[in-house]
Structures are given as structure tokens and as C-alpha cells.
Amino acid sequence: NVTDGWWEHNYLYATVTNPTEEILYDAEVVFALLDTAGNIICIESKSMYDEVGIMPGQSLMIRLDISSSFTEYYDEKGIVPASVDALAYVLKDVE
């Protein structure tokens, strides 16, 4: 629940680190929002496309907004979001 003055947002955050020796482009991040029992209650993804490169050994933070329709549903059903798992990957051509 992040308030920016007018609106309240619910975000999923993931830190993505490049462990390689080269700049990585086209990174994809998949987020899994989990409830208190560890069940997946939402899966979302974010693409960084080819305009964003992650330098070797560097990290960046990805923030993804959760739709208010999801949070309203969770409130109605008594579902409590508790944690986020994230997986970042880059597809590379093998030569």
C-alpha cells in the first residue's frame, strides 16, 4: 500500500542482478504473489525489452503494480498476500 498523494498502489518488487560478464538485454521477470500458506494467488510478468541493459555484476529493482481488482478480490475472500517469489531470465541464442 504505497500512497503517492492521490492514489494508493500495491506493488510487487524484485531485485534483478546480472551475474555474467556481459551486458544482458531483453530480461523478463515473472512474479508469483503468495498467500500466508504459500499458495500462488497471482502471477504477473514484466519485460525490459531491448532498450534496457543490465551491466555485468549490477542490479536493478523492478516494480510492478497489482491491479485493484485483485486486491479487492483478496479482501472479499479473506486472502492475505504475504510474499513474492520472482524469477528473472534472458533468452540467449546459442552459436
C-alpha positions as CSV (number, residue, x, y, z in Angstrom):
1,N,0.0,0.0,0.0
2,V,2.0,2.9,-1.3
3,T,0.3,6.3,-1.4
4,D,1.7,9.0,-3.8
5,G,-0.7,11.8,-2.6
6,W,-3.7,11.0,-4.6
7,W,-3.7,7.2,-5.3
8,E,-2.8,4.1,-3.4
9,H,-0.8,1.5,-5.2
10,N,0.1,-2.1,-4.4
11,Y,3.4,-3.1,-5.9
12,L,5.4,-6.3,-6.4
13,Y,9.2,-5.7,-6.1
14,A,12.1,-7.8,-7.4
15,T,15.8,-7.1,-7.5
16,V,17.4,-8.4,-10.7
17,T,21.2,-9.0,-10.7
18,N,23.3,-9.8,-13.7
19,P,25.8,-12.4,-12.6
20,T,27.5,-12.7,-16.0
21,E,30.5,-10.8,-17.6
22,E,28.3,-9.3,-20.4
23,I,25.5,-6.8,-20.7
24,L,22.1,-8.6,-20.6
25,Y,19.2,-7.2,-22.7
26,D,15.6,-8.4,-23.0
27,A,15.3,-9.5,-19.4
28,E,11.9,-10.9,-18.4
29,V,10.7,-11.1,-14.8
30,V,7.9,-13.4,-13.6
31,F,6.4,-12.5,-10.2
32,A,4.4,-15.0,-8.1
33,L,2.4,-13.4,-5.3
34,L,1.9,-15.9,-2.4
35,D,-0.6,-16.0,0.4
36,T,0.3,-16.8,4.1
37,A,0.1,-20.6,3.3
38,G,2.5,-20.3,0.4
39,N,-0.2,-20.7,-2.3
40,I,0.2,-18.7,-5.5
41,I,-2.6,-16.1,-5.7
42,C,-1.4,-14.1,-8.7
43,I,1.2,-14.4,-11.4
44,E,2.4,-11.4,-13.4
45,S,5.3,-10.6,-15.6
46,K,7.3,-7.6,-16.8
47,S,9.5,-7.3,-19.9
48,M,12.5,-4.9,-20.0
49,Y,12.8,-5.3,-23.8
50,D,16.0,-4.5,-25.7
51,E,16.2,-0.8,-24.6
52,V,17.3,-1.8,-21.1
53,G,20.7,-3.5,-20.5
54,I,21.8,-4.8,-17.1
55,M,25.6,-4.2,-16.7
56,P,27.8,-7.1,-15.5
57,G,27.6,-7.5,-11.7
58,Q,24.9,-4.8,-11.4
59,S,21.4,-5.0,-10.0
60,L,18.2,-3.1,-10.7
61,M,14.8,-3.0,-8.9
62,I,11.7,-3.9,-10.9
63,R,8.3,-2.6,-9.5
64,L,5.0,-3.9,-10.9
65,D,1.6,-2.5,-9.9
66,I,-1.0,-5.0,-8.8
67,S,-4.5,-4.2,-10.2
68,S,-7.0,-3.0,-7.6
69,S,-9.4,-5.7,-8.9
70,F,-7.0,-8.3,-7.4
71,T,-6.7,-6.6,-4.1
72,E,-10.5,-6.1,-3.9
73,Y,-11.0,-9.8,-4.5
74,Y,-8.4,-10.7,-1.9
75,D,-10.2,-8.5,0.6
76,E,-13.6,-10.0,-0.2
77,K,-12.3,-13.6,0.1
78,G,-10.1,-13.0,3.2
79,I,-6.9,-13.8,1.2
80,V,-3.8,-12.3,2.8
81,P,-0.9,-11.6,0.4
82,A,2.3,-12.4,2.3
83,S,5.3,-12.7,0.0
84,V,6.6,-12.6,-3.6
85,D,8.8,-15.1,-5.5
86,A,10.4,-13.8,-8.7
87,L,12.3,-15.3,-11.5
88,A,14.3,-13.3,-14.0
89,Y,15.6,-14.7,-17.2
90,V,17.2,-13.8,-20.5
91,L,16.8,-16.0,-23.7
92,K,20.2,-16.2,-25.4
93,D,21.0,-17.5,-28.9
94,V,23.5,-20.4,-28.8
95,E,26.0,-20.2,-31.6
